[in-house]
Amino acid sequence: MPPEVWAPVGSILLIIGAIYLSVTSTIRLRARLAQTPSPDVTARLEALERDVQNLQQELADTQERLDFAERVLTKAAEERRLGG
């Protein structure tokens, strides 16, 4: 190739490289921003986690009470059946 062709080819390659770098930087930045939730979202998620934990504890307590009530009722029914 003659030397006068190298200057335009080099310029085109530099422009393409600059566009490539800016596009990839923009894509990486957007990907990083999409992965980092805002403080508001983080606070709401933490509140939801606390609520779920509270509900799980309440459910466990309710299941314990139900088990106790079933045992008492079963014991009473057996005592009536046995005439005791």
N, CA and C of each residue as an Amber inpcrd file, in Angstrom:
protein
   252
   0.8300000  -1.1760000   0.0000000   0.0000000   0.0000000   0.0000000
   0.8730000   1.2360000   0.0000000   0.4540000   2.2280000  -0.7430000
   1.2220000   3.4650000  -0.7510000   1.0710000   4.1970000   0.5910000
   2.0750000   4.9770000   0.9890000   2.0440000   5.6630000   2.2880000
   0.8660000   6.6160000   2.4490000   0.3780000   7.2090000   1.3670000
  -0.7290000   8.1690000   1.5220000  -2.0460000   7.4760000   1.8860000
  -2.1120000   6.1580000   1.7670000  -3.3140000   5.4050000   2.1390000
  -3.3110000   5.1380000   3.6480000  -2.1480000   5.0280000   4.2330000
  -2.0470000   4.6760000   5.6550000  -2.6590000   5.7370000   6.5660000
  -2.5340000   6.9900000   6.2290000  -3.0650000   8.0510000   7.0830000
  -4.5900000   7.9610000   7.2180000  -5.3530000   7.8610000   6.1270000
  -6.8150000   7.7380000   6.2720000  -7.2190000   6.4280000   6.9510000
  -6.5140000   5.3330000   6.6310000  -6.8310000   4.0390000   7.2440000
  -6.5720000   4.1080000   8.7490000  -5.4590000   4.7080000   9.1170000
  -5.1460000   4.8590000  10.5390000  -6.1780000   5.7240000  11.2500000
  -6.6110000   6.7940000  10.5910000  -7.6260000   7.6700000  11.1870000
  -8.9440000   6.9240000  11.3790000  -9.3160000   6.1640000  10.3840000
 -10.5610000   5.3820000  10.4730000 -10.4660000   4.3580000  11.6030000
  -9.3180000   3.6900000  11.6930000  -9.1340000   2.7080000  12.7630000
  -9.1800000   3.3750000  14.1440000  -8.5920000   4.5690000  14.2690000
  -8.6470000   5.2820000  15.5400000 -10.0860000   5.6730000  15.8980000
 -10.8560000   6.1270000  14.9270000 -12.2510000   6.5010000  15.1670000
 -13.0630000   5.2730000  15.5800000 -12.8640000   4.1650000  14.8610000
 -13.5760000   2.9310000  15.2020000 -13.1840000   2.4700000  16.6070000
 -11.9200000   2.5540000  16.9410000 -11.4620000   2.1760000  18.2810000
 -12.0740000   3.0450000  19.3600000 -12.1370000   4.3590000  19.1080000
 -12.7260000   5.2790000  20.0890000 -14.2140000   4.9850000  20.2750000
 -14.9160000   4.7250000  19.1860000 -16.3440000   4.3820000  19.2840000
 -16.5190000   3.0840000  20.0560000 -15.6880000   2.0990000  19.7540000
 -15.7630000   0.8100000  20.4410000 -15.5510000   0.9810000  21.9460000
 -14.5310000   1.7430000  22.3140000 -14.2480000   1.9490000  23.7350000
 -15.3800000   2.6820000  24.4450000 -15.9410000   3.6900000  23.8010000
 -17.0240000   4.4320000  24.4500000 -18.2820000   3.5720000  24.5880000
 -18.5780000   2.7720000  23.5790000 -19.7520000   1.9030000  23.6490000
 -19.5740000   0.8470000  24.7350000 -18.4130000   0.2070000  24.7810000
 -18.1980000  -0.8180000  25.8000000 -18.1840000  -0.2070000  27.2000000
 -17.6380000   0.9840000  27.3500000 -17.6620000   1.6490000  28.6550000
 -19.0860000   1.9510000  29.0840000 -19.9000000   2.4180000  28.1610000
 -21.3020000   2.7190000  28.4630000 -22.0570000   1.4520000  28.8560000
 -21.8240000   0.3770000  28.1390000 -22.4930000  -0.8960000  28.4500000
 -22.0770000  -1.3860000  29.8330000 -20.8120000  -1.3200000  30.1470000
 -20.3360000  -1.7570000  31.4710000 -20.9270000  -0.8990000  32.5850000
 -20.9970000   0.4010000  32.3610000 -21.5510000   1.3010000  33.3600000
 -23.0190000   0.9970000  33.6000000 -23.7710000   0.8150000  32.5460000
 -25.1950000   0.4920000  32.6920000 -25.3890000  -0.8480000  33.3820000
 -24.5590000  -1.8200000  33.0610000 -24.6630000  -3.1270000  33.7070000
 -24.3730000  -3.0010000  35.2020000 -23.3630000  -2.2180000  35.5590000
 -23.0120000  -2.0220000  36.9610000 -24.1320000  -1.2930000  37.7020000
 -24.7310000  -0.2880000  37.0760000 -25.8130000   0.4520000  37.7110000
 -27.0510000  -0.4140000  37.8940000 -27.3080000  -1.2980000  36.9460000
 -28.4730000  -2.1660000  37.0400000 -28.3080000  -3.1800000  38.1640000
 -27.0920000  -3.5540000  38.5110000 -26.8590000  -4.5430000  39.5500000
 -26.8760000  -3.9350000  40.9460000 -26.6970000  -2.6540000  41.0700000
 -26.6420000  -2.0040000  42.3710000 -27.9920000  -1.3590000  42.6560000
 -28.7600000  -1.9300000  43.6090000 -30.0590000  -1.3210000  43.8970000
 -29.8980000  -0.0020000  44.6430000 -30.8850000   0.8370000  44.4930000
 -30.8470000   2.1380000  45.1680000 -31.0270000   1.9370000  46.6770000
 -30.6330000   2.9200000  47.4660000 -30.8170000   2.7970000  48.9290000
 -32.2750000   2.5790000  49.3170000 -33.1970000   3.1830000  48.5860000
 -34.6200000   3.0030000  48.8660000 -35.0260000   1.5430000  48.6600000
 -34.5750000   0.9660000  47.5640000 -34.8960000  -0.4350000  47.2740000
 -34.2680000  -1.3450000  48.3250000 -33.0420000  -1.0610000  48.7110000
 -32.3640000  -1.8610000  49.7240000 -33.1220000  -1.7920000  51.0490000
 -33.5590000  -0.6060000  51.4420000 -34.3060000  -0.4510000  52.6930000
 -35.6300000  -1.2090000  52.6380000 -36.2930000  -1.1370000  51.5020000
 -37.5680000  -1.8510000  51.3650000 -37.3670000  -3.3580000  51.4070000
 -36.3030000  -3.8510000  50.7850000 -36.0100000  -5.2850000  50.8280000
 -35.7070000  -5.7390000  52.2530000 -34.9500000  -4.9440000  52.9910000
 -34.6430000  -5.2890000  54.3780000 -35.9070000  -5.3110000  55.2200000
 -36.8080000  -4.3590000  54.9910000 -38.0770000  -4.3360000  55.7280000
 -38.9110000  -5.5740000  55.3880000 -38.9270000  -5.9440000  54.1190000
 -39.6560000  -7.1510000  53.7210000 -39.0580000  -8.4030000  54.3530000
 -37.7310000  -8.4720000  54.4270000 -37.0900000  -9.6220000  55.0570000
 -37.4680000  -9.7040000  56.5350000 -37.4980000  -8.5700000  57.2210000
 -37.9040000  -8.5590000  58.6370000 -39.3500000  -9.0160000  58.7730000
 -40.2230000  -8.5270000  57.8860000 -41.6270000  -8.9270000  57.9330000
 -41.7840000 -10.4260000  57.7060000 -41.0450000 -10.9580000  56.7550000
 -41.1170000 -12.3950000  56.4780000 -40.6200000 -13.1860000  57.6810000
 -39.5330000 -12.7510000  58.3070000 -39.0420000 -13.4370000  59.5020000
 -40.0790000 -13.3940000  60.6230000 -40.7190000 -12.2490000  60.8060000
 -41.7730000 -12.1410000  61.8210000 -42.9300000 -13.0850000  61.5170000
 -43.3380000 -13.1450000  60.2590000 -44.4210000 -14.0450000  59.8760000
 -44.0340000 -15.5030000  60.0790000 -42.7920000 -15.8470000  59.7840000
 -42.3280000 -17.2120000  60.0050000 -42.3670000 -17.5650000  61.4900000
 -41.9730000 -16.6170000  62.3490000 -42.0100000 -16.8570000  63.7910000
 -43.4450000 -17.0170000  64.2720000 -44.3350000 -16.1580000  63.7800000
 -45.7440000 -16.2670000  64.1550000 -46.3280000 -17.5940000  63.7010000
 -45.9680000 -18.0370000  62.4940000 -46.4500000 -19.3150000  61.9860000
 -45.9380000 -20.4650000  62.8480000 -44.6800000 -20.4160000  63.2370000
 -44.1110000 -21.4580000  64.0960000 -44.8360000 -21.4830000  65.4460000
 -45.1130000 -20.3160000  66.0110000 -45.8470000 -20.2470000  67.2790000
 -47.2510000 -20.8210000  67.1250000 -47.9120000 -20.4840000  66.0370000
 -49.2600000 -20.9890000  65.7910000 -49.2480000 -22.5030000  65.6240000
 -48.2500000 -23.0300000  64.9220000 -48.1590000 -24.4790000  64.7560000
 -47.9230000 -25.1740000  66.0880000 -47.1200000 -24.5720000  66.9590000
 -46.9080000 -25.1380000  68.3000000 -48.2160000 -25.1810000  69.0770000
 -48.9790000 -24.1030000  69.0200000 -50.2560000 -24.0560000  69.7350000
 -51.2280000 -25.0780000  69.1690000 -51.2390000 -25.2260000  67.8510000
 -52.1120000 -26.2160000  67.2220000 -51.7210000 -27.6250000  67.6590000
 -50.4320000 -27.9240000  67.6790000 -49.9650000 -29.2360000  68.1390000
 -50.3940000 -29.4820000  69.5750000 -50.2510000 -28.4700000  70.4380000
 -50.6430000 -28.5990000  71.8380000 -52.1480000 -28.8730000  71.9410000
 -52.9470000 -28.0960000  71.1940000 -54.4030000 -28.2720000  71.2360000
 -54.7890000 -29.6650000  70.7480000 -54.1310000 -30.1580000  69.7020000
 -54.4200000 -31.5060000  69.2080000 -54.0920000 -32.5580000  70.2530000
 -52.9680000 -32.3750000  70.9550000 -52.6010000 -33.3360000  72.0060000
 -53.6270000 -33.3400000  73.1360000 -54.0520000 -32.1360000  73.5490000
 -55.0400000 -32.0370000  74.6300000 -56.3500000 -32.6800000  74.2020000
 -56.8050000 -32.3880000  72.9880000 -58.0680000 -32.9520000  72.5120000
 -57.9760000 -34.4700000  72.3660000 -56.8600000 -34.9670000  71.8730000
 -56.6720000 -36.4060000  71.7270000 -56.6740000 -37.0820000  73.0930000
 -56.0000000 -36.4780000  74.0460000 -55.9370000 -37.0320000  75.4020000
 -57.3350000 -37.0570000  76.0250000 -58.1130000 -35.9720000  75.8430000
 -59.4650000 -35.9110000  76.3910000 -60.3600000 -36.9570000  75.7390000
 -60.2280000 -37.1310000  74.4270000 -61.0490000 -38.1250000  73.7230000
 -60.6780000 -39.5380000  74.1900000 -59.4260000 -39.8180000  74.4130000
 -59.0230000 -41.1480000  74.8900000 -59.5350000 -41.3960000  76.2920000
 -59.4950000 -40.3780000  77.1530000 -59.9900000 -40.5330000  78.5080000
 -61.4950000 -40.8020000  78.5110000 -62.2470000 -40.1190000  77.6520000
 -63.6910000 -40.3670000  77.5540000 -63.9740000 -41.7700000  77.0220000
 -63.1530000 -42.2120000  76.0640000 -63.3390000 -43.5180000  75.4570000
 -63.0540000 -44.6190000  76.4850000 -62.0290000 -44.3870000  77.2900000
 -61.6560000 -45.3840000  78.2900000 -62.4920000 -45.2640000  79.5560000
 -63.3260000 -44.2220000  79.6420000 -64.2080000 -44.0480000  80.7880000
 -63.4940000 -43.4550000  81.9840000 -62.4410000 -42.7230000  81.7150000
 -61.6380000 -42.2230000  82.7980000 -61.9010000 -40.8540000  83.1610000
